[in-house]
Amino acid sequence: MNSSSPDTQRFNPQGVLSFDLETTDKNPFNARIVTSALVRIDSTGAHPYEMLADPGVEIPEEAAKIHGITTEYAREHGRPHDEVLAETIKIIQKAWDDGLTLIVFNAAYDLTILRELTGDFLVSGPVYDPFVIDKALDPYRKGRRTLSDQCEHYGVRIDNAHEATSDALAAARIAWVQAKKRFVTDIEDLSLNELMEFQAVKYYEFQSSFKKHLEGKGRDASTVNTSWPLQSRS
C-alpha cells in the first residue's frame, strides 16, 4: 500500500488506473455493463484488462450501434454480469489501495453506474476526470467535448472509439497532456484532495449554469446532474 497521503500527494499520470464502461443505456440509473476496461499505467508500462459481460437484459439497438456488441454476442461470449461488476470494483479498490489515481472520462456516468448496480459503491480514492478538467480550465473553447473531440484537440491517439480499452487509453493520454503540457501550473500545485474538490466545485458550477440556461428557455432541466463524481437522484 502506498503510504502517501492524498493531502500531500500530487497527480501523477504515470501512476493511474484508467477505467471505461460500455453499457446498455445512456442513463446511468438504468445502465448495465457490457464491457469493462481497466488499464493500469505505472513505471512498467500500460497493462490493459477488459471484460465482456452478459448484461442479463437486451442490449438496445441504439447502444449496440455505438459499441458494436449485440445481445446475442454478449450472451454467447460474456461472463455473468455480477461477476464482471465485482471484479471491476475489486480492481479499482486495489488501485486506490496502491496509491494510484483513477482516470475516468465523464466519471459521473461510469461511477454512478457502479453505485447503482451495487447500492453501496463509494469513491474512496482520487479520481481524475479529463472531461471536467478540460471544461473547467478551458471553458470558452468552441466545439464539442466528447472523448473523440478531445483526442483531436489535445493531439492524442484513439485507436477505436467506443471500444472500452481504446477509450480508457485515450482518456489516460488526454490526462497526461493536460497535466504535463496544457495546464501544468493549474494542476501541479494541487494535492489529490484539492484536485478532487476543484473538480467537484467546477462541475457543480458549469452544470448549474447549464441548468439555468435550459430553464431560461423553458426547457426541462430536471435531468441535469450537478454532483460529481457520483450523480445524485433528482
Secondary structure, DSSP 8 states (H G I E B T S, - for coil): -----TTT-B--TTSEEEEEEEES-SSTTT--EEEEEEEEEETTEEEEEEEEEE-SS---HHHHHHH---HHHHHHH-EEHHHHHHHHHHHHHHHHHTT-EEE-TTHHHHHHHHHHHHS-----S-EE-HHHHHHHHSTT--S--SHHHHHHHHT---SSTT-HHHHHHHHHHHHHHIIIIISHHHHTT-BHHHHHHHHHHHHHHHHHHHHHHHHHTT---TT----SSS----
